[in-house]
Structure formats: structure tokens, C-alpha cells
Amino acid sequence: MPVIEYAHANGACDVQGGYVYRGSVVTQLTGRYLYADYCAGFVRSFTFSGGAATSSRDWPQLALAAAVASSHSAKTRAASCTS
């Protein structure tokens, strides 16, 4: 069961599961699950708390990296696209 969903709007068609950032270089990303949509080219993130996705955020400055990140998608999807 997905913890977050988004519609097939504005060209969205292919969610790419990502990773929880645990680094220290980009502190704004620490502890956030990052995911991208290959077709729409966006990168978004959320935190997971109390069994639910919270603090959703768009990262337009990372959109260019969405295509690269898609080649490293996680096997388990935490997000899904809905029509």
C-alpha cells in the first residue's frame, strides 16, 4: 500500500522510488524520502512519521537530476501514480 499518491496530471506518468537521505552535506534533505517522476521531471520528498507521510515538499532545483536518479530507483515503491 503506497504511503503517498499523486495524479497523472501535468505529464506525470512514472514514479521512481528513491532513498531516505542520511547524509550531512545537504541538511535540508536529511531524513527525507526522495522520489521523482521520470515523465514530469519533478523531484519531491516527504518524511515518515506516525505511520504516515508528512511534510511533503517539491525540490525544483533537483528536477534535472530526476532522470539520472530514475536509473537508481528502489525495488520497493513508497509512492504511486494514480489516474
Secondary structure, DSSP 8 states (H G I E B T S, - for coil): --SEEEES-TT---EE---B---SSSGGGTT-EEEEETTTTEEEEEEEETTEEEEEEE-GGGGGGHHHHHTT--SS-SEEEE-
